[in-house]
Amino acid sequence: MLKGIISFSLKNKLIVLLGTLVIAAAGIRCFTATPIEAFPDVINTRVVIVTQWPGRAAEELEKFVTIPIETEMNVVPDKTSLRSISLFGLSVVTLFFEDHVTDFYARELVFNQLQNLDLPDGAETEVQPASGPTGEIYRYTLESETKTARQLKEIQDWVIDKRLKAVPGIADVVSFGGEVKTYEVTLNPNLLSAYNFSSEDVFGAIRRNNNNVGGDVIEEGSQTFLVRGLGLVNSTQDIESIIIENVNGTPIRIKDVAQVSESFRPRLGKVGRGNQEDAVEGIVLLRRGENPSAALKSLNETIEDLNSRVLPAGVKINVFYDRTHLVNLTIHTVMENLGLGMLLVTFILAVFLLDWRTTLIVSFIIPLALLFAFICMKIKGMSANLLSIGAIDFGIIIDGAVVMVEGIFVYLAEKQHEMGVEKFNREEKYGMLRQICIEMGKPILFAKLIIITALIPIFAFQRVEGKMFSPLAYTMGFALMGALLFTLTLVPVLSRMLLNKNVKERENFMVIYLEKAYAKIVRWSLDHARQSILMALCLLVFSLGIFTRIGSEFLPQLNEGSIYVRASMPQSVAFSAANEMSTKMRKLFEKYPEVRGVISQNGRPNDGTDPTGFFNVEFFVDLYEKKEWKRKISKDELIAQMQDEYEASFPGVVFGFSQPISDNVQEAVSGVKGEMAIKIFGDDLYRLETLADSVRDIMAEIEGVEDLGIFKSLGQPEIRIELDREKMARYGASAEEANQIIEMAIGGKKVSNFYSGERRFDIRVRYSPQFRRSEKEIGKLLVPCPNGVKIPMSEIAEIKLQNGPAFIYREGNLRFIPVKFSVRGRDLGSTIAEAQKKVDKAIKLEKGYNIAWNGEFENQVSATNQLKIVVPISILFIFIWLFFMFNSVRDAGIILANVPFALIGGILGLYITGINFSISAGVGFIALFGVSVQSGIILVSNFNKYLQLGMPLKEAIMKGALSRVRPLVMTALMAGLGLMPAALSGGIGSETQKPLAVVVICGLVSDTILSLVTLPAIYSLRRPRRHEGID
């Protein structure tokens, strides 16, 4: 097959060139159409079920909403986990699915099961749109000097919202802050009593008198007329004029017992920005799998149109965060690294080969391989991101082409020297090129197959690490296949066209010096083979010892150019007090010269998509670009300064520092608002809180643990109205009547809708504030009895103050309490190891209770365990490839024995640079193993070649090693320099590339040196047969 491909290419150069042009054109088109993300969506498919039941406590939500939904969702197939949180008025149930499950299929499964639910009246359930934790691409606030927060909220909900949701690629727009307009009927219970009415009478009257009807049609003459009865209220006066009942012939209207006014729903959250203490914010979410660049472009065009043409005079959308900026910075970092890497690779080619034709041939392969990769990515439906493109090493990808071109060039130069210039120039080169290309093609083919095989462990990653690094493996694999395709087709054709005459190796002092120096070293290594191998083994053992002193982490933090801060106050804090505190905190952030702007969010949005309470305040702190900072400090130092100042200024408040995208990802992974969480499972909330306090005390003593806090379940002050059945029986009062009074009089209840054009607002019935402000006033509320008598609530119920659950967390159908924390100033692995040891020793759990560690560490353990299984399998496959190539167990073993030496440089590189071992570094080692095997293949193939020519063993090794020293050093330099920009880059988005780049660069140094020095020594110790032939 290999012979056929090369022969066909050499005979049909026009077809090959046209095919190359077609692939290049298709690749350019696919490149322009490929979505480019700053950060990959690393979470598996999930479905979030949000149920709002206004006015109900957390226990009611858990009992009547959350548990029934969980029970129904237990039968959904292909799910990996089931989580929930119940709090005041809100239940959020989240299902995570296996990697292969699509959003559409998962949502279809969930919708089917939701049909079987029978939830209480007033509980409204909806499924969140398909957007991942990295989907927050845009934030804005509304500005106006003339409009109130209520008016701005109305504009946001009824004008802006639907326009932005219509933008292609947008999944949802979350509205945060402002007052949701309603029409409130404020009852006076004294007037109700005077007319012997109940609140239910008013409720029923409004409901009956606010609707339109249809009377079918009537015919008059030759026309048909539709008959409509219009009874909808159109103003507050219409509501006031509704008749409750006629008393002795006198109509008693709503206005006789109540006041009707424009009001707003009970507030769940508040937003502040700059001088706006009560702002309206919009958070735009991208649909999963969509192109963020295209969506953002359309979104900005729509917002410009809204500002210029649609919104009322004086109202403007003021953008706070636009992901376009981060995407552009990331793309700039990636393209800068790629461009510089390509230039360095080309420079190495020119320096070592000193022939523009060979440099040009290899240079063609670089963009063509990348364009081929984009075609494959488009076919697979993949997007490009910082890691998948930025970590591509063109030196590794095109080293096969380098070896091929260098081999062709040397072979033709020797032929010209033998034949003479004139005869060589006249000679047809087809036979020569076919022979050398086939000879070089076999080791190149197997080398590329082995590098792709070495990527198997990355393909096997699951969950977060799979979403993060699988695109890298696919992109690199596609680029390697493209490079291999063009190496076996285009390179022979271009060589035939460009190297058909005057092929002469110029005297290259660098290569001459390299070969002379190497000849001495390899001769010493062959003469002292065992000492050479022992020295390499000592270096390996030393580096493995160093490795035990290197810290570990899951992934280095991507610098997003901003900070996300969460402040957790006492759970019982009042809304007004929390707002006052959040304003002070926001103003303090704005004093830092590195801060461009701050948005504060207190509580939660009205749609329930962020389940939290008034005690939770979040700050999006947007920073200037690093080059604009006046102070010479790092971002970590800035965060440390902020944390010290805030903890001193606001005692009792727990602060957590993260970044916007990272915060969302961490919350999705751990299930709580924190980077990592210790989850203590059990039934008794009081016992869980006691255990959580003990765990927190232990964690507080561990170095590196920051942002430590407990998400308390208990601590919500409640006014409990406990109905006494015996007392109720004496008066004939019913629990239904009493509960209706509690619900409507105190909390307020929606009775109908008020329509204003396309807009729709609630009409709510509620008692006047002075009749519901305290336990004493609540006790005076009158409950109607069947005999017409009304009795005070205090006569049939005990009204008392008591603490109850504020939040109830559940996972896998079990309650738990989370202890959240972060790790800074120390590596993750050793910190968690120490923490687990101390917690396991100190905390003794009874039956029914257990502890789980979730978050970044969980992902690290999962990835490590996966590697322990898959890496040996990958090595086995590589061994099989080697056996097929050499038909020798011994040769395959010799090549694999050289692989561990690549570890030496990678480990020392991490240690010297102070970089922790992460999954990114692990991926670098995996890529390095493939390159190391390739070096071994090239050398052993050459050794065998000269043995087959009848040379003695040492002479064959010397000849083979010296003939391959130039291409091996060239490919190593190209691979190393190709990633050098990524290793040295300090731009936004470079953090995740750096560990991989450092491992590959430093590993290539040790691998190249030891391959050229130690591998010949290992090969020389083989037991040669008679005549020292090949096995």
Residue pairs with C-beta under 8 A, 6 or more apart in sequence:
2 438
2 441
2 442
2 445
2 488
3 434
3 438
5 488
5 489
6 434
6 437
6 438
6 441
6 488
6 489
6 492
7 434
9 16
9 488
9 489
9 490
9 492
9 493
10 430
10 433
10 434
10 437
10 492
10 493
10 496
11 430
13 493
13 496
13 497
16 489
16 490
16 493
17 490
17 493
19 489
20 368
20 486
20 489
20 490
23 368
23 371
23 372
23 375
24 367
24 368
24 371
26 371
26 375
27 368
27 370
27 371
27 372
27 374
27 375
28 371
30 371
30 374
30 375
30 377
30 378
31 371
31 374
33 378
34 374
34 377
34 378
34 382
34 383
34 384
35 290
35 291
35 292
35 293
35 294
35 383
35 384
36 291
36 292
36 293
36 327
36 331
36 383
36 384
36 385
36 389
37 134
37 292
37 327
37 383
37 384
37 385
37 386
38 292
38 323
38 326
38 327
38 329
38 330
38 385
38 386
38 560
38 661
38 989
39 134
39 385
39 386
39 558
39 661
40 134
40 383
40 385
40 387
40 388
40 467
40 468
40 471
41 132
41 133
41 134
41 135
41 288
41 467
42 133
42 134
42 464
42 467
42 468
42 665
43 96
43 132
43 133
43 464
43 467
43 665
43 668
43 669
44 80
44 96
44 97
44 98
44 99
44 101
44 463
44 467
45 96
45 97
45 101
45 102
45 103
45 106
46 94
46 95
46 96
46 97
46 106
46 132
46 668
47 94
47 95
47 97
47 106
47 107
47 110
47 127
47 128
48 92
48 93
48 94
48 127
48 128
48 609
49 69
49 73
49 92
49 93
49 94
49 95
49 110
49 114
49 125
49 126
49 127
49 128
50 90
50 91
50 92
50 125
50 126
50 127
50 128
50 607
50 608
50 609
51 61
51 65
51 66
51 69
51 90
51 91
51 92
51 93
51 119
51 123
51 124
51 125
51 126
51 608
52 89
52 90
52 123
52 124
52 608
53 60
53 61
53 64
53 65
53 89
53 90
53 91
53 120
53 122
53 123
53 124
54 89
54 122
54 266
54 747
55 89
55 743
55 747
56 64
56 88
56 89
57 88
57 716
57 718
57 804
57 805
58 86
58 87
58 88
58 716
58 804
58 805
58 806
58 807
58 808
59 86
59 804
59 805
59 808
61 86
61 87
61 88
61 89
61 90
61 91
61 808
62 86
62 91
62 808
62 810
64 119
64 120
64 123
65 86
65 91
65 119
65 120
65 123
66 84
66 86
66 91
66 93
66 808
66 810
68 117
68 118
68 119
69 84
69 91
69 93
69 114
69 117
69 125
70 82
70 84
70 93
70 810
70 813
72 113
72 114
72 116
72 117
73 79
73 82
73 93
73 95
73 110
73 113
74 82
74 813
75 113
76 95
76 109
76 110
76 113
77 109
78 97
78 98
78 100
78 101
78 106
78 109
79 95
79 96
79 97
79 98
80 96
80 97
80 98
81 95
81 96
81 811
81 812
82 93
82 94
82 95
82 96
82 811
82 812
82 813
83 93
83 94
83 96
83 671
83 809
83 810
83 811
84 91
84 92
84 93
84 94
84 809
84 810
84 811
85 91
85 92
85 611
85 807
85 808
85 809
85 810
86 807
86 808
86 810
87 611
87 612
87 613
87 806
87 807
87 808
88 613
88 716
88 806
89 268
90 604
90 608
90 611
92 608
92 611
94 671
95 106
95 110
97 106
99 462
99 463
99 466
103 130
103 288
103 289
107 127
107 130
110 127
111 127
114 125
114 127
117 125
119 125
128 172
128 609
129 171
129 172
129 285
129 287
130 171
130 287
130 288
131 171
131 172
131 285
131 286
131 287
131 288
132 288
132 668
133 661
133 664
133 665
133 667
133 668
134 661
134 664
134 665
135 171
135 285
135 286
135 287
135 288
136 283
136 284
136 285
136 286
136 323
136 660
136 661
136 664
137 284
137 285
137 286
137 292
137 295
137 296
137 299
137 322
137 323
138 282
138 283
138 284
138 296
138 299
138 319
138 321
138 322
138 323
139 281
139 282
139 283
139 284
139 319
139 320
139 321
139 599
139 620
140 281
140 282
140 284
140 303
140 317
140 318
140 319
140 320
141 271
141 273
141 276
141 279
141 280
141 281
141 282
141 317
141 318
141 320
141 599
142 152
142 155
142 156
142 160
142 279
142 280
142 282
142 315
142 316
142 317
142 318
143 276
143 315
143 316
143 317
143 318
144 151
144 152
144 314
144 315
144 316
145 314
146 314
147 155
147 312
147 314
147 315
148 179
149 177
149 178
149 179
149 278
149 279
149 280
150 178
150 179
150 180
150 181
150 264
152 178
152 280
152 315
153 175
153 177
153 178
153 179
153 180
153 181
153 280
154 181
154 759
155 311
155 312
155 315
156 175
156 178
156 280
156 282
157 175
157 180
158 758
158 759
159 306
159 310
159 311
160 173
160 282
160 306
160 311
160 317
161 173
161 175
161 282
163 302
163 306
163 310
164 170
164 173
164 282
164 284
164 299
164 302
164 303
165 172
165 173
166 302
167 295
167 298
167 299
167 302
168 290
168 294
168 295
168 298
169 286
169 287
169 290
169 291
169 292
169 294
169 295
169 298
170 284
170 285
170 286
170 287
170 295
170 299
171 285
171 286
171 287
171 288
172 284
172 285
172 609
173 282
173 283
173 284
173 285
174 282
174 283
174 285
174 605
174 607
174 609
174 610
175 280
175 281
175 282
175 605
175 606
175 607
176 269
176 271
176 280
176 281
176 282
176 283
176 601
176 605
177 269
177 270
177 271
177 278
177 279
177 280
177 281
177 601
177 605
178 271
178 278
178 279
178 280
179 264
179 265
179 267
180 264
180 265
180 606
181 262
181 263
181 264
181 761
182 262
182 263
182 264
182 265
182 761
182 762
182 763
182 764
183 236
183 239
183 260
183 261
183 262
183 263
183 754
183 761
183 762
183 763
183 764
184 260
184 261
184 262
184 263
184 748
184 763
184 764
184 765
184 766
185 202
185 206
185 239
185 254
185 258
185 259
185 260
185 751
185 763
185 764
185 765
185 766
186 258
186 259
186 260
186 261
186 766
186 767
186 768
187 199
187 202
187 257
187 258
187 745
187 765
187 766
187 767
187 768
188 257
188 258
188 259
188 767
188 768
188 771
189 199
189 745
189 767
189 768
189 771
189 781
189 782
191 256
191 257
191 258
192 198
192 199
192 201
192 202
192 257
193 782
193 790
195 244
195 245
195 247
195 252
195 256
195 257
196 788
197 244
197 245
197 252
197 257
198 741
198 784
198 790
199 740
199 741
199 744
199 745
199 765
199 767
200 737
200 740
200 744
200 784
201 244
201 245
202 244
202 254
202 257
202 258
202 765
203 744
203 749
203 751
203 765
205 242
205 243
205 244
205 245
205 254
206 239
206 242
206 254
206 751
206 752
206 763
206 765
207 751
207 752
209 231
209 233
209 242
209 243
210 231
210 232
210 233
210 242
210 752
210 753
210 763
211 231
211 232
212 228
212 229
212 230
212 231
212 232
213 228
213 229
213 231
214 226
214 227
214 228
214 229
215 227
215 228
215 229
216 226
216 227
217 224
217 225
217 226
217 227
218 224
218 225
218 227
219 225
232 755
233 239
233 242
233 754
233 763
236 260
236 261
236 262
239 254
239 260
239 754
239 763
240 253
240 254
240 255
240 260
241 253
241 254
241 255
242 253
242 254
243 251
243 252
243 253
244 252
244 253
244 254
244 256
244 257
245 251
245 252
246 252
254 260
259 768
263 764
265 606
265 762
265 764
266 747
266 748
267 575
267 603
268 603
268 604
268 605
268 606
269 601
269 602
269 603
269 604
269 605
269 606
270 278
270 575
270 579
270 582
270 601
270 602
270 603
271 278
271 279
271 280
271 281
271 599
271 600
271 601
271 602
272 278
272 279
272 579
272 582
272 583
272 586
272 599
272 600
272 602
273 279
273 281
273 320
273 597
273 598
273 599
273 600
274 590
274 597
274 598
277 579
277 583
279 599
281 320
281 599
281 601
282 317
283 605
284 299
286 292
286 295
289 381
289 383
291 383
292 323
292 327
293 324
293 327
296 322
296 323
296 324
296 327
297 324
300 322
300 324
303 317
303 319
306 317
307 316
307 317
311 317
320 597
320 599
320 620
320 622
321 562
321 620
321 622
321 660
325 561
326 560
326 561
326 988
329 561
329 987
329 988
329 989
330 386
330 988
330 989
332 987
333 386
333 390
333 985
333 987
333 988
333 989
333 990
334 386
334 389
334 390
334 989
336 981
336 985
336 987
337 390
337 981
337 982
337 985
337 990
337 993
338 389
338 390
338 392
338 394
338 981
340 980
340 981
341 393
341 394
341 395
341 977
341 978
341 979
341 980
341 981
341 982
342 366
342 394
342 978
344 974
344 977
344 978
344 980
344 981
345 366
345 394
345 395
345 398
345 974
345 977
345 978
346 359
346 362
346 363
346 366
347 977
348 970
348 973
348 974
348 977
349 358
349 359
349 362
349 363
349 402
349 970
349 974
350 356
350 359
351 510
352 508
352 510
352 511
352 966
352 969
352 970
353 359
353 405
353 406
353 409
354 505
354 506
354 508
355 409
355 506
357 498
357 499
358 405
358 406
358 409
358 499
360 494
360 498
361 401
361 405
361 491
361 494
361 495
361 498
362 398
362 401
362 402
362 405
364 486
364 490
364 494
365 398
365 401
365 483
365 486
365 487
365 490
365 491
366 394
366 397
366 398
368 482
368 483
368 486
368 490
369 394
369 397
369 398
369 479
369 480
369 482
369 483
369 486
370 392
370 394
370 479
370 482
371 482
372 478
372 479
372 481
372 482
372 483
372 485
372 486
373 475
373 478
373 479
373 482
374 384
375 478
376 474
376 478
376 481
376 482
377 383
377 384
377 474
377 475
377 478
380 474
382 388
382 471
382 474
382 475
383 471
384 471
384 475
385 471
386 558
386 989
386 992
386 993
387 468
387 469
387 471
387 472
387 920
387 992
387 993
388 471
388 472
388 474
388 475
389 475
390 982
390 989
390 990
390 992
390 993
391 472
391 476
391 923
391 979
391 982
391 992
391 993
391 996
391 997
392 475
392 476
392 479
393 927
393 975
393 978
393 979
393 1000
394 974
394 978
395 971
395 972
395 973
395 974
395 975
395 976
395 977
395 978
395 979
396 451
396 476
396 480
396 927
396 930
396 931
396 975
396 978
396 1000
397 476
397 479
397 480
397 483
398 483
398 974
399 931
399 934
399 971
399 974
399 975
400 444
400 447
400 448
400 483
400 484
400 487
401 483
401 486
401 487
401 491
402 967
402 970
402 971
402 974
403 440
403 443
403 444
403 938
403 967
403 971
404 437
404 440
404 441
404 444
404 487
404 491
405 491
405 495
406 966
406 967
406 970
407 436
407 439
407 440
407 967
408 433
408 436
408 437
408 440
408 491
408 492
408 495
408 499
409 499
409 503
409 505
410 505
410 963
411 432
411 436
412 424
412 429
412 432
412 433
412 436
412 499
412 503
413 503
413 504
413 505
415 424
415 432
415 503
416 424
416 502
416 503
416 504
417 504
419 427
421 502
424 501
424 503
425 500
425 501
425 502
429 496
429 499
429 500
430 496
433 492
433 495
433 496
434 492
437 488
437 491
437 492
437 495
441 487
441 488
442 885
442 941
443 885
443 937
443 938
443 941
444 484
444 487
444 488
445 484
445 488
446 881
446 882
446 884
446 885
446 937
447 933
447 934
447 937
447 938
448 480
448 481
448 483
448 484
448 934
449 881
450 878
450 881
450 882
450 930
450 933
450 934
450 937
451 480
451 927
451 930
451 931
451 933
451 934
452 477
452 480
452 481
452 930
453 874
453 877
453 878
453 881
453 930
454 874
454 878
454 926
454 927
454 929
454 930
454 933
455 473
455 476
455 477
455 926
455 927
455 930
456 870
456 873
456 874
456 877
457 866
457 867
457 870
457 871
457 874
457 926
458 469
458 470
458 472
458 473
458 923
458 926
459 470
459 473
459 474
460 466
460 866
460 869
460 870
461 468
461 469
461 470
461 863
461 866
461 919
462 862
462 866
463 859
463 862
464 554
464 665
464 669
464 859
465 554
465 859
465 862
465 863
465 866
465 919
468 555
468 919
469 919
469 920
469 923
472 923
473 923
476 927
511 966
514 965
514 966
514 969
515 962
515 965
515 966
518 961
518 962
518 965
518 1012
519 958
519 962
521 1012
521 1013
522 957
522 958
522 961
522 962
522 1012
522 1013
522 1016
523 958
524 532
525 532
525 1013
525 1014
525 1016
525 1017
526 954
526 957
526 958
526 1016
526 1017
526 1020
528 1017
529 1017
529 1018
529 1020
529 1021
530 1017
530 1021
532 1013
532 1014
532 1017
533 1014
533 1017
533 1018
533 1021
536 901
536 1010
536 1013
536 1014
539 901
539 904
539 1006
539 1010
540 900
540 901
540 903
540 904
543 903
543 904
543 907
543 908
544 903
544 907
546 907
546 908
546 911
547 907
547 911
547 917
549 911
550 827
550 907
550 910
550 911
550 916
550 917
551 826
551 827
551 828
551 829
551 830
551 916
551 917
552 827
552 828
552 829
552 830
552 860
552 916
552 917
552 918
553 827
553 828
553 829
553 856
553 860
553 916
553 917
553 918
554 828
554 856
554 857
554 859
554 860
554 863
554 918
554 919
555 856
555 918
555 919
555 920
555 992
556 915
556 916
556 918
556 920
556 991
556 992
556 994
556 995
557 659
557 662
557 991
558 659
558 661
558 662
558 989
558 991
558 992
559 635
559 659
559 988
559 989
559 990
559 991
560 659
560 660
560 661
560 662
560 988
561 622
561 623
561 625
561 988
562 620
562 621
562 622
562 623
562 659
562 660
563 619
563 621
563 623
563 635
563 638
563 639
563 642
563 657
563 658
563 659
564 618
564 619
564 620
564 621
564 657
564 658
564 659
564 660
564 662
564 663
565 589
565 618
565 619
565 621
565 642
565 655
565 656
565 657
565 658
566 616
566 617
566 618
566 619
566 655
566 656
566 658
566 663
566 673
567 581
567 582
567 585
567 616
567 617
567 618
567 619
567 646
567 650
567 653
567 654
567 655
568 615
568 616
568 653
568 654
568 655
568 656
568 709
569 578
569 581
569 615
569 616
569 617
569 652
569 653
570 615
570 652
570 715
571 613
571 615
571 712
571 715
571 716
571 806
571 807
572 615
572 715
572 716
572 717
573 581
573 614
573 615
574 614
575 602
575 603
575 614
578 602
578 603
578 614
578 615
578 617
579 602
581 617
581 650
581 653
582 600
582 602
582 617
583 600
584 650
585 600
585 617
585 619
585 646
585 650
586 598
586 600
586 619
588 645
588 646
588 649
589 595
589 598
589 619
589 621
589 642
590 597
590 598
592 638
592 641
592 642
593 629
593 630
593 631
594 623
594 624
594 629
594 631
594 633
594 638
595 621
595 622
595 623
595 624
596 622
596 623
596 624
597 622
598 619
598 620
598 621
598 622
599 619
599 620
600 617
600 618
600 619
601 617
601 618
601 619
601 620
602 614
602 616
602 617
603 612
603 613
603 614
603 616
604 610
604 611
604 612
604 613
604 616
612 673
613 806
613 807
616 673
620 660
623 635
626 635
633 641
636 824
639 657
642 657
643 655
643 657
643 706
646 653
646 655
647 653
647 655
654 707
654 708
654 709
655 707
656 673
656 674
656 675
656 707
656 709
656 820
656 822
657 706
657 707
657 822
658 666
658 675
658 822
662 675
663 673
666 674
666 675
666 676
666 855
666 856
667 673
667 674
669 854
669 855
669 856
669 858
669 859
670 676
670 677
670 818
670 820
670 854
670 855
670 858
671 677
671 679
671 809
671 811
671 818
671 854
672 711
672 809
672 818
672 820
673 711
673 820
674 707
674 709
674 711
674 818
674 820
674 821
674 822
674 855
675 707
675 820
675 821
675 822
675 823
675 855
675 856
676 820
676 821
676 822
676 823
676 853
676 854
676 855
676 856
676 857
677 818
677 819
677 820
677 821
677 853
677 854
677 855
678 695
678 699
678 818
678 819
678 821
678 839
678 851
678 852
678 853
678 854
679 809
679 811
679 816
679 817
679 818
679 819
679 851
679 852
679 853
679 854
680 688
680 691
680 692
680 695
680 816
680 817
680 818
680 819
680 849
680 850
680 851
681 811
681 814
681 815
681 816
681 849
681 850
681 851
681 852
682 688
682 691
682 814
682 815
682 816
682 848
682 849
682 850
683 814
683 815
683 848
685 713
685 714
685 805
685 808
685 815
685 817
686 714
687 849
688 713
688 815
688 816
688 817
688 849
689 710
689 712
689 713
689 714
689 817
691 817
691 843
691 845
691 849
692 710
692 712
692 817
692 819
693 710
694 842
694 843
695 819
695 839
695 843
695 851
696 708
696 709
696 710
696 819
698 835
698 838
698 839
698 842
698 843
699 705
699 708
699 819
699 821
699 835
699 839
700 708
701 838
702 831
702 834
702 835
702 838
703 825
703 826
703 831
704 823
704 824
704 825
704 826
704 827
704 831
705 821
705 822
705 823
705 831
705 835
706 821
706 822
706 823
706 824
706 825
707 820
707 821
707 822
708 819
708 820
708 821
709 819
709 820
709 821
710 817
710 818
710 819
710 820
711 807
711 809
711 817
711 818
711 819
711 820
712 806
712 807
712 817
713 805
713 806
713 807
713 808
713 809
713 815
713 817
714 803
714 804
714 805
714 806
715 803
715 806
716 803
716 804
716 805
716 806
717 801
717 802
717 803
718 801
718 802
718 803
718 804
719 775
719 778
719 799
719 800
719 801
720 798
720 799
720 800
720 801
720 802
720 804
721 742
721 778
721 793
721 797
721 798
721 799
722 797
722 798
722 799
722 800
723 735
723 738
723 739
723 796
723 797
724 796
724 797
724 798
725 735
727 795
727 796
727 797
728 734
728 735
728 738
728 796
731 785
731 789
731 791
731 795
731 796
732 785
732 786
732 787
733 783
733 785
733 791
733 796
734 786
737 783
737 784
737 785
738 783
738 793
738 796
738 797
741 781
741 782
741 783
741 793
742 781
742 793
743 749
744 765
744 766
744 767
745 766
745 767
745 771
745 772
745 781
746 766
746 767
746 772
746 778
746 781
747 766
748 764
748 765
748 766
749 764
749 765
749 766
750 762
750 763
750 764
751 763
751 764
751 765
752 763
753 760
753 761
753 762
753 763
754 760
754 761
754 762
754 763
767 781
770 777
771 777
771 780
771 781
772 778
772 781
775 799
775 800
775 801
778 793
778 799
779 792
779 793
779 794
779 799
780 792
780 793
780 794
781 792
781 793
782 790
782 791
782 792
782 793
783 790
783 791
783 792
783 793
783 796
784 790
785 791
793 799
808 815
809 815
809 816
809 817
809 818
810 816
816 852
823 831
823 832
827 916
828 856
828 857
828 860
828 916
829 857
829 860
829 916
829 917
832 853
832 857
836 853
839 851
843 851
845 851
860 919
863 919
863 922
867 922
871 926
874 926
875 896
875 929
878 896
878 929
878 930
878 933
879 892
879 893
879 896
882 891
882 892
882 895
882 896
882 933
882 937
883 889
883 892
885 937
886 892
886 940
886 941
886 944
888 1030
888 1031
890 1022
890 1031
891 940
891 944
891 1031
894 936
894 940
894 1015
894 1018
894 1019
894 1022
895 933
895 936
895 937
895 940
895 1015
896 933
896 936
897 1018
898 932
898 933
898 935
898 936
898 1007
898 1010
898 1011
898 1014
898 1015
898 1018
899 929
899 932
899 933
899 936
901 932
901 1006
901 1007
901 1010
901 1011
901 1014
902 925
902 928
902 929
902 931
902 932
902 1003
902 1004
902 1006
902 1007
903 925
903 1003
903 1006
904 1003
904 1006
904 1010
905 1002
905 1003
905 1004
905 1005
905 1006
905 1007
906 921
906 924
906 925
906 928
906 998
906 999
906 1000
906 1002
906 1003
906 1006
908 1002
908 1006
909 915
909 998
909 999
909 1001
909 1002
909 1003
910 916
910 917
910 921
910 995
910 998
910 999
910 1002
913 998
915 921
915 994
915 995
915 998
916 995
917 995
918 995
920 992
920 993
920 994
920 995
920 996
921 995
921 996
921 998
921 999
923 996
924 995
924 996
924 997
924 998
924 999
924 1000
924 1003
925 999
925 1003
927 996
927 1000
928 999
928 1000
928 1003
928 1004
928 1007
931 975
931 1000
931 1004
931 1007
932 1003
932 1007
932 1011
934 971
935 968
935 971
935 972
935 1007
935 1008
935 1011
935 1015
936 1011
936 1015
938 964
938 967
938 968
939 960
939 961
939 964
939 968
939 1011
939 1012
939 1015
939 1016
939 1019
940 1015
940 1019
942 959
942 960
942 961
942 963
942 964
943 956
943 957
943 960
943 961
943 1016
943 1019
944 1030
945 960
946 955
946 956
946 957
946 959
946 960
947 953
947 956
947 1028
947 1029
947 1030
948 1029
948 1030
949 956
950 1027
951 959
951 1028
952 1028
953 1020
953 1024
953 1028
954 1020
956 1028
957 1016
957 1019
957 1020
958 1016
961 1012
961 1016
965 1012
968 1008
968 1011
968 1012
969 1008
972 1004
972 1005
972 1007
972 1008
975 1000
975 1001
975 1004
976 1000
976 1001
976 1004
976 1005
979 996
979 997
979 1000
979 1001
980 997
980 1001
982 990
982 993
982 994
982 996
982 997
983 993
983 994
983 997
983 998
983 1001
985 993
985 994
1022 1031
1025 1031
